[in-house]
Amino acid sequence: MICQSIPLNDTARLDTYILHNSNEYNVGKKRPFVLVLPGGAYAFTSDREAEPIALRFNSIGCHAGILWYTTQDLVPNVPRNAFEEAMMAIRWIREHAQEYLIHTDQIIVCGFSAGGHLAIECATMWHEDWIAKKLNCESEQLKVNLAIPCYAAGKSKKMPVGDPGPLMMTPKQSGNMRFFGSEDPTEEEVEQYNCLNKIDQHTPPMFIWHTYEDQLVDVSNSIELAWRLKQHDIPFELHIFEKGEHGLALADRTTARTDSHKNPHIYHWFELCEEWLSNYIDVAEGLYGELPFNPDFLKG
């Protein structure tokens, strides 16, 4: 595996988990790349929703990377700043596609909670002219082919002026500054961060899951996301599990901080996701690689 830490700017980086090109199996096969976007209320980035997720995608034959976008109140307007950093990461992925055998039509974002919001931003905004101009590239270099928002906050709400918002750190700025870049944003400014309004023909198919009992991000976020996708004829798969708190990640011992983070029913979300993905990434042509088997690797 090729593990690198790629600085994107002074405060954000992309950590790669790129699979080795074996001479025995999947020889020369171009693989999907899953960009993992951890949650953390845009105040921090959760370890529980980072490396374990990347490694799980590795286990089903995908390259993966983790975007450690800028948090800790180092910048205002964190969601928009994080979106720009995510686009930088996707640009890097496509720029290095030939070198690492990355399938450029299979760039996937997978985000959790606030990272789920970021995943939806990536899926609905990648084609906007301003971001391509800012990153000095063509829009196609930033394209998101599939999205996996997990208990995602599809839209943000204005907080009382001065309220620090939901976070697990000592705040340096208010929740409104963190989310909207303004101490007292107008309703129009708040609505700009409703990703659901940006769904259009450029939006890719999505795999969505949530829990009915989620008390931090209401399940209605995912239900409305699915409904908006349906209105625009964008394919999706939606799973709502009845039981389970917010922030379950893989819902097993791998990512558990407490016993309540282990849920043997919700654990199946990843298996369901893999089955959904197979319809998009298991293409018949070149499925098992483009180069012939090389027996020389067996020689001492």
C-alpha positions in Angstrom: 0.0 0.0 0.0 1.2 3.5 -0.8 0.6 5.8 2.2 1.4 9.4 1.7 0.5 12.6 3.4 -0.1 15.3 0.7 -0.3 18.9 2.0 -3.1 20.8 0.2 -2.4 24.0 2.0 -1.1 25.1 5.4 -3.8 23.4 7.4 -5.3 20.6 5.3 -3.9 17.4 3.9 -4.8 14.3 1.9 -3.7 11.0 3.4 -3.6 8.2 0.8 -4.2 4.5 1.1 -3.4 3.4 -2.4 -3.5 -0.3 -3.1 -0.4 -2.1 -4.4 -0.4 -3.2 -8.1 0.1 -6.9 -7.8 1.5 -9.2 -10.5 -0.8 -12.0 -9.4 -4.4 -10.6 -9.1 -6.2 -7.6 -10.7 -3.1 -7.1 -12.8 -3.0 -3.5 -14.1 -6.5 -2.9 -13.0 -7.6 0.7 -12.6 -9.4 0.9 -9.3 -12.0 3.3 -7.8 -10.8 5.9 -5.4 -12.9 6.7 -2.3 -12.3 10.1 -0.7 -13.3 9.8 3.0 -14.6 12.9 4.7 -14.8 12.6 8.5 -17.4 14.4 10.5 -17.1 16.5 13.6 -19.6 19.4 13.4 -17.0 21.3 11.3 -15.2 21.9 14.5 -12.8 18.9 14.4 -12.3 15.8 12.2 -13.2 12.5 13.8 -10.7 9.6 13.8 -13.5 7.2 14.1 -14.8 8.2 10.7 -11.4 8.3 9.0 -8.7 5.5 8.8 -11.1 2.6 9.7 -13.4 3.7 6.8 -10.5 4.0 4.4 -9.2 0.6 5.3 -12.6 -0.9 4.9 -12.9 0.4 1.4 -9.4 -0.9 0.7 -10.7 -4.4 1.8 -13.2 -4.4 -1.2 -10.6 -3.3 -3.7 -10.8 0.5 -3.7 -8.1 3.0 -3.3 -8.9 5.4 -0.6 -7.8 8.7 0.9 -8.8 10.8 3.9 -9.3 14.5 3.6 -8.2 16.2 6.9 -9.9 19.5 6.0 -9.3 22.7 8.0 -11.2 22.8 11.4 -10.4 23.9 14.9 -11.8 27.4 14.0 -8.7 28.2 12.1 -10.8 29.7 9.4 -14.4 31.1 9.3 -17.0 29.6 6.9 -15.5 26.1 7.4 -18.0 24.3 5.0 -17.1 26.4 2.0 -13.4 26.3 2.8 -13.6 22.5 3.3 -15.3 22.2 -0.1 -12.5 24.0 -1.8 -10.0 21.6 0.0 -12.0 18.6 -1.1 -11.8 19.8 -4.7 -8.1 20.2 -4.3 -7.9 16.6 -3.2 -10.0 15.4 -6.1 -7.8 17.4 -8.5 -4.7 15.7 -7.0 -6.4 12.2 -7.4 -7.1 12.7 -11.1 -3.7 14.3 -11.7 -2.1 11.1 -10.4 -4.6 8.6 -11.9 -2.2 7.1 -14.4 0.6 6.8 -11.9 -1.5 4.9 -9.3 -4.0 3.1 -11.6 -7.0 5.2 -10.5 -10.2 4.8 -12.5 -11.0 8.4 -13.4 -14.7 7.6 -13.9 -15.0 6.1 -10.4 -14.1 9.0 -8.0 -16.3 8.6 -4.9 -16.9 10.7 -1.9 -18.0 9.2 1.4 -18.8 11.5 4.3 -20.2 11.2 7.8 -22.3 13.8 9.6 -20.6 17.2 8.8 -18.5 15.2 6.4 -21.7 13.9 4.9 -22.7 17.5 4.3 -19.4 18.1 2.7 -19.9 15.0 0.5 -23.2 16.4 -0.7 -21.5 19.8 -1.4 -18.9 18.0 -3.5 -21.6 16.0 -5.3 -23.8 19.1 -6.1 -21.2 21.8 -6.6 -18.2 20.2 -8.3 -19.2 21.6 -11.7 -19.6 25.2 -10.7 -17.4 27.5 -12.8 -16.0 29.5 -9.9 -14.2 26.5 -8.2 -12.6 25.4 -11.5 -11.3 28.9 -12.0 -10.1 29.2 -8.5 -8.1 25.9 -8.8 -7.0 26.7 -12.3 -8.3 23.5 -13.9 -11.2 22.2 -16.0 -14.4 21.3 -14.2 -14.1 17.6 -15.4 -11.0 17.3 -13.2 -13.2 17.9 -10.2 -16.1 15.6 -11.1 -17.6 13.4 -8.4 -19.0 10.2 -9.9 -20.7 8.7 -6.8 -21.5 9.9 -3.3 -22.1 8.1 0.0 -23.5 10.5 2.6 -23.8 8.8 6.0 -26.2 10.4 8.6 -25.5 13.6 6.8 -26.6 17.1 7.6 -28.0 18.1 4.3 -28.6 21.7 5.4 -27.5 24.0 8.1 -29.5 26.1 10.6 -28.8 29.6 11.8 -27.8 29.6 15.5 -28.4 32.4 18.1 -25.8 35.1 17.9 -22.8 34.1 20.0 -23.8 30.5 20.3 -20.7 28.3 19.9 -22.8 25.5 18.3 -22.3 21.8 18.6 -18.6 21.0 19.1 -16.1 19.2 21.3 -13.4 21.8 21.7 -12.8 25.3 23.1 -14.4 27.6 20.5 -12.5 30.5 19.0 -15.5 31.8 17.1 -19.3 31.4 17.1 -21.2 28.6 15.4 -22.5 31.1 12.8 -19.0 32.3 12.0 -17.9 28.7 11.7 -20.7 27.6 9.4 -21.6 30.8 7.5 -18.7 33.2 7.9 -21.0 35.8 9.5 -22.0 36.5 13.1 -25.6 37.1 12.1 -26.2 35.7 8.6 -29.4 36.5 6.7 -31.8 33.8 5.9 -30.7 34.0 2.3 -27.0 33.4 3.3 -28.1 30.4 5.4 -30.1 29.0 2.5 -26.9 29.1 0.4 -25.7 26.2 2.5 -28.7 24.1 1.9 -27.0 21.6 -0.5 -30.4 20.2 -1.5 -31.1 23.3 -3.5 -28.1 22.6 -5.7 -29.2 19.1 -6.9 -29.3 19.1 -10.7 -28.4 16.9 -13.7 -24.7 17.1 -12.7 -25.4 15.4 -9.3 -24.2 11.7 -9.2 -26.0 8.7 -7.8 -25.9 8.3 -4.0 -26.0 5.6 -1.3 -27.6 7.2 1.8 -28.1 5.8 5.3 -29.3 7.2 8.6 -30.9 6.1 11.8 -34.4 7.0 13.0 -33.2 7.6 16.5 -30.4 10.1 15.5 -30.8 13.0 17.9 -28.0 15.3 16.5 -28.8 15.2 12.8 -32.5 14.5 12.2 -33.3 11.6 9.9 -35.5 14.0 7.8 -32.2 15.3 6.3 -31.7 12.1 4.5 -35.3 11.6 3.6 -35.5 15.0 2.1 -32.2 14.4 0.2 -33.6 11.2 -1.3 -36.8 13.0 -2.3 -34.9 15.8 -4.0 -32.8 13.3 -5.9 -36.0 11.6 -7.0 -37.4 14.9 -8.2 -34.4 15.3 -10.5 -34.3 11.6 -11.6 -31.0 11.0 -9.9 -30.6 7.3 -8.8 -30.2 6.6 -5.1 -30.4 3.9 -2.5 -31.7 4.9 1.0 -31.5 2.9 4.2 -33.0 4.1 7.4 -32.3 1.9 10.4 -34.7 2.2 13.3 -32.3 2.0 16.2 -29.0 3.7 16.8 -27.5 6.9 17.9 -25.6 9.5 15.8 -22.0 8.9 14.8 -21.9 5.1 14.5 -19.2 5.0 11.8 -18.8 1.3 11.0 -21.0 0.3 14.0 -18.7 -2.4 15.1 -15.7 -2.9 17.5 -13.4 -1.2 14.9 -14.8 2.2 15.5 -16.5 1.9 18.9 -15.7 4.4 21.6 -18.6 3.1 23.8 -20.7 -0.1 23.8 -23.5 1.9 22.2 -21.4 2.4 19.1 -21.7 -1.3 18.3 -24.8 -2.3 16.5 -24.9 -5.6 14.7 -27.8 -4.6 12.5 -26.4 -1.3 11.4 -23.1 -2.9 10.8 -24.5 -4.3 7.6 -24.6 -0.8 6.0 -21.2 -1.3 4.6 -22.1 -4.6 3.0 -25.2 -3.0 1.5 -23.0 -0.2 0.2 -20.6 -2.6 -1.4 -23.4 -4.3 -3.2 -24.7 -1.0 -4.4 -21.2 0.1 -5.5 -20.7 -3.1 -7.5 -23.3 -1.9 -10.1 -21.1 1.1 -10.8 -17.5 -0.2 -10.4 -17.7 -3.8 -11.5 -17.7 -3.2 -15.2 -17.2 -6.2 -17.4 -14.5 -4.8 -19.7 -11.1 -5.1 -17.9 -12.7 -6.3 -14.7 -9.7 -8.4 -13.7 -7.0 -6.2 -15.2 -5.7 -5.1 -18.5 -2.2 -6.7 -18.4 -1.4 -10.4 -18.7 -0.5 -12.5 -15.7 3.3 -12.3 -15.1 4.7 -15.5 -13.6 8.1 -14.0 -13.1 7.1 -12.8 -9.7 7.0 -16.4 -8.5 10.7 -16.8 -9.2 13.1 -16.4 -6.4 
